[in-house]
């Protein structure tokens, strides 16, 4: 069991959404929370809502040097403590189809949603291996289970997070280090509202698409999602599905591994 109490619980993207809810709930459960984000105002709001031990660190997960410096600081400060690293920070991109998506926008998203996970894991894992303890939790998505149109960059990153995590699960099988992959469905966070409109995307068209997406897809509250994730962490679950839609998409992908895209096309009429 990966107990939250007295662990050092590091969560990226803690200024809002699932990250904020995770930080608040982990602190309430007795963890020593390290809340990180690029948004200082949002982090301050998280800290104001939390009860328990919680510290803030400004961190841009797309900056490799910042990640190294941050990890060095935390490892030195909590050298003998049990670390739980939650790679949650992520962004969204509304840019249309793959042909409409610029490579600049594609690379921007991958650098945060995929490379941020890889670099942070690299920065902390060697220490965890030496201590033979720790837990790494990588937030993927239902778009890391099924591919959906107009999400080529996001799905590439989230499938990448899943594949990366699966490799770690095998490599670390004979250690006391646990790896969990999280696949949230539609969560009512600001990720869609704060998403980047691709360079080739018309602003009015993009904003309308975001509003439609929020109303149709984003159902579960961040607080409910965080509770499911934290329970999964404590139970050492290797795979955590969050929300009815995530479970449904997972079933469809399992039942129709070669043709789920056709099934989804009929369901969503695209």
C-alpha positions, -999 to +999 in steps of 0.1 A: +000+000+000+013+035-009+001+054+022-004+091+017+001+099+053+037+112+059+047+108+023+062+136+002+035+141-024+048+160-054+021+171-079+026+192-110-002+214-125-015+221-089-028+256-097-061+243-108-083+214-118-073+178-108-039+190-097-054+214-072-079+188-059-051+162-055-029+187-035-058+197-012-070+161-006-035+147-001-026+174+024-058+166+043-048+129+043-016+138+061+009+140+032+036+166+029+025+181-004+048+198-029+025+217-052+040+229-084+028+249-114+038+278-137+009+298-124+018+314-091-016+330-085-033+297-090-008+280-066-015+306-040-052+299-043-045+262-039-025+268-007-053+291+007-078+262+003-056+235+017-053+223+053-022+205+063+014+205+052+018+221+017+045+240+000+045+257-034+072+257-061+071+275-094+079+250-121+076+250-159+076+213-169+086+222-204+120+236-191+145+208-186+169+228-165+141+239-141+131+203-137+167+192-128+170+221-103+136+214-087+144+176-083+178+183-068+161+207-042+134+182-032+157+152-030+182+170-008+154+183+015+136+150+017+164+126+011+151+098+033+114+103+028+091+083+007+082+102-025+050+100-045+054+119-078+022+128-097+029+139-132-003+158-138+005+191-156-009+192-191-023+215-218-048+211-246-048+222-282-077+230-305-062+230-340-085+208-361-073+178-380-037+166-381-033+183-415-045+216-400-022+213-370+011+231-373+042+212-362+051+242-340+018+236-320+023+198-321+058+202-306+046+227-280+021+202-266+044+172-267+071+192-248+047+197-219+024+167-219+050+140-228+085+154-223+075+169-190+065+135-177+096+118-190+120+145-177+105+146-142+105+108-140+141+108-150+150+134-125+135+115-095+136+078-105+173+072-098+169+084-063+138+062-058+158+032-071+186+039-046+161+042-018+141+013-032+108+031-024+085+055-041+055+058-064+052+075-098+017+084-110+015+095-147-017+111-158-027+099-193-063+103-206-091+084-223-073+098-254-045+075-243-069+046-248-086+055-280-077+079-308-103+106-315-104+131-344-089+166-341-067+155-312-036+142-329-011+160-307-029+154-275-035+117-282+001+112-293+013+126-259-012+106-239-006+073-257+031+081-252+026+085-214+008+052-213+035+034-233+063+050-212+045+040-180+040+004-192+077+001-198+085+014-163+061-011-148+081-040-163+115-026-156+107-018-119+087-050-113+112-064-088+116-032-068+094-015-042+087+014-067+051+015-079+039+029-112+003+040-119-012+052-151-043+073-148-069+076-176-094+104-167-125+109-188-143+142-191-134+162-160-148+197-153-114+215-153-102+246-172-080+226-196-103+231-226-112+267-218-075+275-214-063+255-244-043+270-272-060+277-305-037+263-332-021+287-356-044+276-384-075+277-362-100+305-366-106+321-332-144+322-334-146+286-347-121+274-320-140+291-291-173+276-303-157+241-304-143+245-269-177+256-255-194+226-272-167+202-259-171+215-223-209+211-223-210+177-239-179+160-224-167+175-192-189+159-165-170+147-134-158+172-109-120+176-102-127+167-065-144+134-074-116+126-099-089+133-073-106+110-048-106+082-073-070+087-081-058+089-045-077+058-036-060+041-066-026+053-054-032+039-019-042+006-034-012+005-057-033+002-088-013+000-119-041+014-140-067+039-128-098+047-149-116+079-138-152+083-148-179+063-165-168+075-199-133+063-194-146+028-184-169+028-215-141+038-239-119+012-224-145-016-229-150-005-265-113-005-272-110-040-257-140-055-275-130-040-309-092-036-308-089-034-346-121-015-354-130+007-324-125+038-345-154+027-367-176+020-336-168+055-322-174+071-356-209+056-356-216+066-319-204+102-323-214+106-360-180+118-373 
